[in-house]
Amino acid sequence: MWTRSCTVTTKEVTREQLWQLFSDVNNWHTWDDSIEFARLQGEFAVGNTFQLRPKGGPTVTIRLQEIIENSKFVDCTSFPLAKMYGSHTFEDTPEGVRITVTMSVQGLLSFLWVRLVAQGIVNSLEEDINRQIQAAKHYEIKQ
């Protein structure tokens, strides 16, 4: 299995603001310039799926595998003979919120999907996380 992670710690936003940002799947295109759209039918809940179309790419279906509100979600994209998992965690630390994104690919053709998709995602993770922090600032802090 191929796995890569990126971690950023910030005091600019809360875990709750990040959670609001990510659970609002249908508005991801407003802060992520790399996608045309993301569409979730129903709730941000385990087992539900959403459609995502990267700019210049085909629409993919992503399944929500694990959800711990305000702390973690894991999604899974199925490719022919491989699966790509994205794990997103938000942890409170004395230094601020630690945001960690871990991408992993497993399966017979994982080497191909790493080259075609996952490596590009990983190459821009730090920049993407910083963009997510800026976008999450617009969500109201709930007390």
Backbone as JSON Lines, residues from 0, in Angstrom:
{"i":0,"aa":"M","n":[0.85,-1.19,0.0],"ca":[0.0,0.0,0.0],"c":[0.89,1.24,0.0]}
{"i":1,"aa":"W","n":[0.51,2.23,-0.8],"ca":[1.2,3.51,-0.91],"c":[0.48,4.5,0.02]}
{"i":2,"aa":"T","n":[1.23,5.22,0.86],"ca":[0.64,6.19,1.79],"c":[1.53,7.41,1.92]}
{"i":3,"aa":"R","n":[0.88,8.59,1.92],"ca":[1.58,9.86,2.14],"c":[0.69,10.75,3.0]}
{"i":4,"aa":"S","n":[1.32,11.56,3.87],"ca":[0.56,12.45,4.76],"c":[1.14,13.86,4.73]}
{"i":5,"aa":"C","n":[0.29,14.79,5.12],"ca":[0.71,16.18,5.29],"c":[-0.02,16.72,6.52]}
{"i":6,"aa":"T","n":[0.7,17.47,7.36],"ca":[0.12,18.04,8.57],"c":[0.42,19.53,8.63]}
{"i":7,"aa":"V","n":[-0.61,20.29,8.99],"ca":[-0.48,21.73,9.2],"c":[-1.17,22.03,10.53]}
{"i":8,"aa":"T","n":[-0.54,22.87,11.36],"ca":[-1.14,23.28,12.62],"c":[-1.44,24.78,12.55]}
{"i":9,"aa":"T","n":[-2.63,25.15,13.01],"ca":[-3.07,26.54,12.91],"c":[-3.89,26.96,14.13]}
{"i":10,"aa":"K","n":[-3.83,28.25,14.44],"ca":[-4.7,28.84,15.45],"c":[-5.76,29.73,14.79]}
{"i":11,"aa":"E","n":[-5.79,29.71,13.45],"ca":[-6.7,30.6,12.71],"c":[-8.14,30.13,12.69]}
{"i":12,"aa":"V","n":[-8.37,28.83,12.84],"ca":[-9.72,28.27,12.79],"c":[-9.86,27.17,13.84]}
{"i":13,"aa":"T","n":[-11.11,26.79,14.07],"ca":[-11.4,25.71,15.02],"c":[-11.71,24.41,14.26]}
{"i":14,"aa":"R","n":[-11.69,23.32,15.01],"ca":[-12.09,22.04,14.41],"c":[-13.52,22.13,13.88]}
{"i":15,"aa":"E","n":[-14.38,22.83,14.62],"ca":[-15.78,22.96,14.23],"c":[-15.93,23.72,12.91]}
{"i":16,"aa":"Q","n":[-15.13,24.76,12.72],"ca":[-15.17,25.5,11.46],"c":[-14.69,24.62,10.3]}
{"i":17,"aa":"L","n":[-13.64,23.85,10.53],"ca":[-13.16,22.94,9.5],"c":[-14.22,21.89,9.18]}
{"i":18,"aa":"W","n":[-14.88,21.4,10.21],"ca":[-15.93,20.4,10.0],"c":[-17.07,20.97,9.16]}
{"i":19,"aa":"Q","n":[-17.47,22.19,9.47],"ca":[-18.53,22.84,8.69],"c":[-18.12,22.96,7.23]}
{"i":20,"aa":"L","n":[-16.86,23.33,7.0],"ca":[-16.35,23.47,5.64],"c":[-16.45,22.15,4.88]}
{"i":21,"aa":"F","n":[-15.95,21.09,5.48],"ca":[-15.91,19.8,4.78],"c":[-17.27,19.13,4.68]}
{"i":22,"aa":"S","n":[-18.11,19.27,5.68],"ca":[-19.41,18.6,5.63],"c":[-20.38,19.3,4.67]}
{"i":23,"aa":"D","n":[-20.01,20.49,4.21],"ca":[-20.79,21.24,3.22],"c":[-20.27,20.89,1.81]}
{"i":24,"aa":"V","n":[-20.35,19.62,1.47],"ca":[-19.76,19.09,0.24],"c":[-20.2,19.85,-1.01]}
{"i":25,"aa":"N","n":[-21.47,20.19,-1.08],"ca":[-21.99,20.83,-2.29],"c":[-21.41,22.21,-2.56]}
{"i":26,"aa":"N","n":[-20.68,22.77,-1.59],"ca":[-20.03,24.07,-1.8],"c":[-18.51,23.98,-1.89]}
{"i":27,"aa":"W","n":[-17.96,22.78,-1.99],"ca":[-16.51,22.64,-2.09],"c":[-15.95,23.42,-3.26]}
{"i":28,"aa":"H","n":[-16.69,23.49,-4.35],"ca":[-16.19,24.19,-5.55],"c":[-15.96,25.68,-5.29]}
{"i":29,"aa":"T","n":[-16.55,26.24,-4.22],"ca":[-16.38,27.67,-3.95],"c":[-15.01,27.99,-3.35]}
{"i":30,"aa":"W","n":[-14.34,26.99,-2.79],"ca":[-13.02,27.22,-2.21],"c":[-11.93,26.33,-2.8]}
{"i":31,"aa":"D","n":[-12.32,25.32,-3.58],"ca":[-11.34,24.43,-4.19],"c":[-11.36,24.64,-5.7]}
{"i":32,"aa":"D","n":[-10.37,25.36,-6.2],"ca":[-10.31,25.7,-7.62],"c":[-10.03,24.5,-8.52]}
{"i":33,"aa":"S","n":[-9.67,23.36,-7.94],"ca":[-9.31,22.2,-8.76],"c":[-10.51,21.33,-9.12]}
{"i":34,"aa":"I","n":[-11.69,21.66,-8.58],"ca":[-12.86,20.84,-8.9],"c":[-13.95,21.67,-9.57]}
{"i":35,"aa":"E","n":[-14.69,21.02,-10.47],"ca":[-15.84,21.66,-11.1],"c":[-17.03,21.63,-10.16]}
{"i":36,"aa":"F","n":[-17.25,20.46,-9.53],"ca":[-18.35,20.33,-8.59],"c":[-18.16,19.13,-7.68]}
{"i":37,"aa":"A","n":[-18.85,19.16,-6.58],"ca":[-19.0,18.02,-5.67],"c":[-20.46,18.03,-5.24]}
{"i":38,"aa":"R","n":[-21.13,16.88,-5.33],"ca":[-22.56,16.81,-5.03],"c":[-22.85,15.65,-4.1]}
{"i":39,"aa":"L","n":[-23.31,15.99,-2.92],"ca":[-23.71,14.98,-1.94],"c":[-25.23,14.95,-1.88]}
{"i":40,"aa":"Q","n":[-25.79,13.76,-2.05],"ca":[-27.23,13.57,-1.88],"c":[-27.42,13.07,-0.45]}
{"i":41,"aa":"G","n":[-28.18,13.79,0.35],"ca":[-28.39,13.35,1.73],"c":[-27.39,13.94,2.69]}
{"i":42,"aa":"E","n":[-27.22,13.26,3.79],"ca":[-26.38,13.74,4.9],"c":[-24.91,13.36,4.7]}
{"i":43,"aa":"F","n":[-24.05,14.11,5.38],"ca":[-22.63,13.78,5.46],"c":[-22.52,12.66,6.5]}
{"i":44,"aa":"A","n":[-22.74,11.42,6.05],"ca":[-22.84,10.28,6.96],"c":[-22.18,9.05,6.35]}
{"i":45,"aa":"V","n":[-21.69,8.17,7.2],"ca":[-21.05,6.93,6.77],"c":[-21.96,6.18,5.8]}
{"i":46,"aa":"G","n":[-21.37,5.72,4.71],"ca":[-22.1,4.95,3.72],"c":[-22.64,5.78,2.58]}
{"i":47,"aa":"N","n":[-22.83,7.07,2.8],"ca":[-23.33,7.92,1.73],"c":[-22.21,8.23,0.74]}
{"i":48,"aa":"T","n":[-22.61,8.56,-0.48],"ca":[-21.64,8.87,-1.52],"c":[-21.88,10.26,-2.08]}
{"i":49,"aa":"F","n":[-20.84,10.78,-2.7],"ca":[-20.98,12.04,-3.42],"c":[-20.23,11.92,-4.74]}
{"i":50,"aa":"Q","n":[-20.65,12.72,-5.69],"ca":[-20.01,12.79,-6.99],"c":[-19.06,13.98,-6.97]}
{"i":51,"aa":"L","n":[-17.88,13.8,-7.53],"ca":[-16.9,14.88,-7.61],"c":[-16.29,14.85,-9.01]}
{"i":52,"aa":"R","n":[-16.21,16.04,-9.62],"ca":[-15.55,16.13,-10.92],"c":[-14.38,17.09,-10.82]}
{"i":53,"aa":"P","n":[-13.15,16.56,-10.91],"ca":[-12.0,17.45,-10.96],"c":[-11.98,18.17,-12.3]}
{"i":54,"aa":"K","n":[-11.45,19.39,-12.32],"ca":[-11.36,20.13,-13.59],"c":[-10.55,19.32,-14.58]}
{"i":55,"aa":"G","n":[-11.14,19.13,-15.76],"ca":[-10.47,18.38,-16.8],"c":[-10.5,16.88,-16.63]}
{"i":56,"aa":"G","n":[-11.23,16.38,-15.63],"ca":[-11.26,14.95,-15.39],"c":[-12.67,14.39,-15.38]}
{"i":57,"aa":"P","n":[-12.77,13.08,-15.24],"ca":[-14.09,12.45,-15.2],"c":[-14.71,12.55,-13.81]}
{"i":58,"aa":"T","n":[-16.02,12.44,-13.75],"ca":[-16.73,12.42,-12.47],"c":[-16.45,11.1,-11.76]}
{"i":59,"aa":"V","n":[-16.12,11.19,-10.48],"ca":[-15.88,9.99,-9.67],"c":[-16.88,9.96,-8.52]}
{"i":60,"aa":"T","n":[-17.15,8.76,-8.05],"ca":[-18.02,8.58,-6.9],"c":[-17.16,8.28,-5.69]}
{"i":61,"aa":"I","n":[-17.4,9.01,-4.6],"ca":[-16.6,8.86,-3.38],"c":[-17.55,8.48,-2.25]}
{"i":62,"aa":"R","n":[-17.17,7.43,-1.51],"ca":[-17.99,6.93,-0.4],"c":[-17.39,7.39,0.93]}
{"i":63,"aa":"L","n":[-18.25,7.86,1.82],"ca":[-17.82,8.22,3.17],"c":[-17.69,6.95,4.0]}
{"i":64,"aa":"Q","n":[-16.48,6.62,4.42],"ca":[-16.18,5.36,5.11],"c":[-16.27,5.46,6.63]}
{"i":65,"aa":"E","n":[-15.78,6.58,7.17],"ca":[-15.72,6.75,8.63],"c":[-15.94,8.22,8.93]}
{"i":66,"aa":"I","n":[-16.72,8.49,9.98],"ca":[-16.97,9.88,10.37],"c":[-17.0,9.97,11.89]}
{"i":67,"aa":"I","n":[-16.19,10.88,12.42],"ca":[-16.24,11.26,13.83],"c":[-16.39,12.77,13.82]}
{"i":68,"aa":"E","n":[-17.59,13.24,14.12],"ca":[-17.92,14.66,13.97],"c":[-16.88,15.56,14.63]}
{"i":69,"aa":"N","n":[-16.48,16.58,13.89],"ca":[-15.5,17.59,14.31],"c":[-14.09,17.05,14.5]}
{"i":70,"aa":"S","n":[-13.86,15.78,14.2],"ca":[-12.55,15.18,14.43],"c":[-11.94,14.47,13.23]}
{"i":71,"aa":"K","n":[-12.77,13.71,12.48],"ca":[-12.18,12.87,11.44],"c":[-13.23,12.42,10.44]}
{"i":72,"aa":"F","n":[-12.8,12.35,9.17],"ca":[-13.59,11.61,8.2],"c":[-12.64,10.94,7.21]}
{"i":73,"aa":"V","n":[-13.08,9.78,6.74],"ca":[-12.31,9.01,5.77],"c":[-13.23,8.75,4.58]}
{"i":74,"aa":"D","n":[-12.7,9.0,3.38],"ca":[-13.47,8.73,2.17],"c":[-12.72,7.73,1.31]}
{"i":75,"aa":"C","n":[-13.45,7.09,0.41],"ca":[-12.87,6.06,-0.46],"c":[-13.36,6.26,-1.89]}
{"i":76,"aa":"T","n":[-12.4,6.29,-2.81],"ca":[-12.69,6.34,-4.23],"c":[-12.26,5.01,-4.82]}
{"i":77,"aa":"S","n":[-13.19,4.34,-5.51],"ca":[-12.86,3.06,-6.15],"c":[-12.47,3.29,-7.59]}
{"i":78,"aa":"F","n":[-11.3,2.76,-7.94],"ca":[-10.81,2.76,-9.31],"c":[-10.75,1.3,-9.77]}
{"i":79,"aa":"P","n":[-10.62,1.05,-11.06],"ca":[-10.43,-0.34,-11.49],"c":[-9.21,-0.95,-10.8]}
{"i":80,"aa":"L","n":[-9.43,-2.0,-10.05],"ca":[-8.4,-2.78,-9.36],"c":[-7.59,-1.99,-8.33]}
{"i":81,"aa":"A","n":[-8.17,-0.92,-7.78],"ca":[-7.51,-0.18,-6.71],"c":[-8.53,0.71,-5.99]}
{"i":82,"aa":"K","n":[-8.19,1.07,-4.76],"ca":[-9.0,2.0,-3.98],"c":[-8.08,3.07,-3.4]}
{"i":83,"aa":"M","n":[-8.59,4.31,-3.41],"ca":[-7.85,5.42,-2.83],"c":[-8.63,5.93,-1.63]}
{"i":84,"aa":"Y","n":[-7.94,6.05,-0.5],"ca":[-8.54,6.53,0.73],"c":[-7.97,7.89,1.1]}
{"i":85,"aa":"G","n":[-8.84,8.79,1.53],"ca":[-8.42,10.09,2.04],"c":[-8.87,10.19,3.49]}
{"i":86,"aa":"S","n":[-7.93,10.32,4.41],"ca":[-8.24,10.47,5.83],"c":[-7.94,11.9,6.23]}
{"i":87,"aa":"H","n":[-8.92,12.56,6.84],"ca":[-8.8,13.97,7.23],"c":[-9.06,14.04,8.74]}
{"i":88,"aa":"T","n":[-8.04,14.46,9.51],"ca":[-8.21,14.54,10.96],"c":[-7.96,15.97,11.44]}
{"i":89,"aa":"F","n":[-8.72,16.33,12.47],"ca":[-8.62,17.65,13.1],"c":[-8.47,17.43,14.6]}
{"i":90,"aa":"E","n":[-7.29,17.8,15.15],"ca":[-7.0,17.56,16.56],"c":[-6.62,18.86,17.25]}
{"i":91,"aa":"D","n":[-7.19,19.1,18.43],"ca":[-6.79,20.25,19.23],"c":[-5.46,19.94,19.91]}
{"i":92,"aa":"T","n":[-4.52,20.88,19.8],"ca":[-3.23,20.78,20.47],"c":[-2.94,22.13,21.12]}
{"i":93,"aa":"P","n":[-1.97,22.21,22.02],"ca":[-1.61,23.51,22.6],"c":[-1.16,24.53,21.54]}
{"i":94,"aa":"E","n":[-0.65,24.05,20.42],"ca":[-0.19,24.93,19.35],"c":[-1.3,25.35,18.41]}
{"i":95,"aa":"G","n":[-2.49,24.76,18.54],"ca":[-3.62,25.04,17.65],"c":[-4.22,23.75,17.12]}
{"i":96,"aa":"V","n":[-5.02,23.87,16.1],"ca":[-5.65,22.7,15.49],"c":[-4.64,22.04,14.54]}
{"i":97,"aa":"R","n":[-4.4,20.77,14.77],"ca":[-3.52,20.0,13.89],"c":[-4.4,19.33,12.85]}
{"i":98,"aa":"I","n":[-4.16,19.69,11.59],"ca":[-4.9,19.15,10.45],"c":[-3.97,18.18,9.74]}
{"i":99,"aa":"T","n":[-4.4,16.93,9.63],"ca":[-3.6,15.92,8.94],"c":[-4.44,15.28,7.85]}
{"i":100,"aa":"V","n":[-3.89,15.26,6.66],"ca":[-4.52,14.55,5.54],"c":[-3.58,13.43,5.12]}
{"i":101,"aa":"T","n":[-4.12,12.22,5.09],"ca":[-3.35,11.06,4.67],"c":[-4.05,10.43,3.48]}
{"i":102,"aa":"M","n":[-3.31,10.29,2.41],"ca":[-3.81,9.64,1.21],"c":[-3.15,8.28,1.1]}
{"i":103,"aa":"S","n":[-3.93,7.25,0.79],"ca":[-3.37,5.93,0.58],"c":[-4.09,5.26,-0.58]}
{"i":104,"aa":"V","n":[-3.34,4.42,-1.28],"ca":[-3.88,3.68,-2.41],"c":[-3.46,2.22,-2.25]}
{"i":105,"aa":"Q","n":[-4.43,1.33,-2.44],"ca":[-4.11,-0.09,-2.37],"c":[-4.84,-0.83,-3.47]}
{"i":106,"aa":"G","n":[-4.28,-1.95,-3.85],"ca":[-4.89,-2.78,-4.89],"c":[-3.89,-3.12,-5.97]}
{"i":107,"aa":"L","n":[-4.29,-4.02,-6.84],"ca":[-3.42,-4.55,-7.88],"c":[-2.85,-3.45,-8.78]}
{"i":108,"aa":"L","n":[-3.67,-2.47,-9.13],"ca":[-3.21,-1.38,-10.0],"c":[-2.93,-0.09,-9.23]}
{"i":109,"aa":"S","n":[-2.57,-0.23,-7.96],"ca":[-2.32,0.98,-7.15],"c":[-1.22,1.84,-7.75]}
{"i":110,"aa":"F","n":[-0.17,1.22,-8.29],"ca":[0.92,1.99,-8.88],"c":[0.42,2.93,-9.98]}
{"i":111,"aa":"L","n":[-0.55,2.46,-10.76],"ca":[-1.1,3.27,-11.85],"c":[-1.91,4.45,-11.3]}
{"i":112,"aa":"W","n":[-2.77,4.19,-10.3],"ca":[-3.63,5.23,-9.75],"c":[-2.85,6.23,-8.91]}
{"i":113,"aa":"V","n":[-1.73,5.78,-8.33],"ca":[-0.84,6.73,-7.66],"c":[-0.3,7.71,-8.69]}
{"i":114,"aa":"R","n":[0.16,7.19,-9.81],"ca":[0.74,8.03,-10.86],"c":[-0.31,8.94,-11.48]}
{"i":115,"aa":"L","n":[-1.52,8.42,-11.74],"ca":[-2.54,9.19,-12.44],"c":[-3.28,10.18,-11.55]}
{"i":116,"aa":"V","n":[-3.46,9.85,-10.25],"ca":[-4.32,10.67,-9.39],"c":[-3.67,11.06,-8.07]}
{"i":117,"aa":"A","n":[-3.3,10.07,-7.28],"ca":[-2.91,10.32,-5.89],"c":[-1.68,11.2,-5.73]}
{"i":118,"aa":"Q","n":[-0.66,10.99,-6.55],"ca":[0.56,11.79,-6.4],"c":[0.27,13.27,-6.63]}
{"i":119,"aa":"G","n":[-0.58,13.59,-7.58],"ca":[-0.96,14.98,-7.82],"c":[-1.66,15.59,-6.63]}
{"i":120,"aa":"I","n":[-2.52,14.81,-5.99],"ca":[-3.21,15.29,-4.79],"c":[-2.2,15.57,-3.7]}
{"i":121,"aa":"V","n":[-1.3,14.62,-3.47],"ca":[-0.3,14.76,-2.41],"c":[0.64,15.93,-2.67]}
{"i":122,"aa":"N","n":[1.0,16.15,-3.92],"ca":[1.93,17.24,-4.24],"c":[1.38,18.6,-3.84]}
{"i":123,"aa":"S","n":[0.07,18.76,-3.79],"ca":[-0.51,20.06,-3.45],"c":[-1.19,20.08,-2.08]}
{"i":124,"aa":"L","n":[-0.96,19.06,-1.25],"ca":[-1.68,18.97,0.03],"c":[-1.45,20.17,0.95]}
{"i":125,"aa":"E","n":[-0.21,20.59,1.13],"ca":[0.04,21.7,2.05],"c":[-0.65,22.97,1.58]}
{"i":126,"aa":"E","n":[-0.56,23.25,0.3],"ca":[-1.25,24.42,-0.27],"c":[-2.77,24.27,-0.11]}
{"i":127,"aa":"D","n":[-3.28,23.08,-0.36],"ca":[-4.72,22.83,-0.22],"c":[-5.19,23.03,1.22]}
{"i":128,"aa":"I","n":[-4.43,22.53,2.17],"ca":[-4.81,22.68,3.58],"c":[-4.83,24.15,3.96]}
{"i":129,"aa":"N","n":[-3.85,24.9,3.51],"ca":[-3.82,26.34,3.82],"c":[-5.01,27.07,3.19]}
{"i":130,"aa":"R","n":[-5.42,26.66,1.99],"ca":[-6.6,27.23,1.36],"c":[-7.85,26.86,2.16]}
{"i":131,"aa":"Q","n":[-7.91,25.65,2.66],"ca":[-9.05,25.21,3.48],"c":[-9.15,26.02,4.77]}
{"i":132,"aa":"I","n":[-8.02,26.33,5.37],"ca":[-8.02,27.16,6.58],"c":[-8.62,28.52,6.28]}
{"i":133,"aa":"Q","n":[-8.2,29.12,5.18],"ca":[-8.73,30.43,4.82],"c":[-10.23,30.37,4.56]}
{"i":134,"aa":"A","n":[-10.68,29.32,3.87],"ca":[-12.11,29.17,3.58],"c":[-12.91,28.9,4.84]}
{"i":135,"aa":"A","n":[-12.35,28.14,5.77],"ca":[-13.07,27.79,7.01],"c":[-13.28,29.01,7.91]}
{"i":136,"aa":"K","n":[-12.48,30.03,7.75],"ca":[-12.64,31.25,8.55],"c":[-14.01,31.89,8.34]}
{"i":137,"aa":"H","n":[-14.62,31.62,7.2],"ca":[-15.92,32.24,6.88],"c":[-17.09,31.56,7.57]}
{"i":138,"aa":"Y","n":[-16.81,30.41,8.18],"ca":[-17.88,29.71,8.9],"c":[-17.93,30.23,10.34]}
{"i":139,"aa":"E","n":[-19.12,30.41,10.83],"ca":[-19.32,30.95,12.17],"c":[-18.85,29.95,13.21]}
{"i":140,"aa":"I","n":[-18.16,30.47,14.22],"ca":[-17.73,29.63,15.33],"c":[-18.95,29.38,16.22]}
{"i":141,"aa":"K","n":[-19.27,28.11,16.39],"ca":[-20.41,27.73,17.23],"c":[-19.92,27.47,18.64]}
{"i":142,"aa":"Q","n":[-20.59,28.06,19.58],"ca":[-20.2,27.89,20.99],"c":[-21.02,26.8,21.65]}
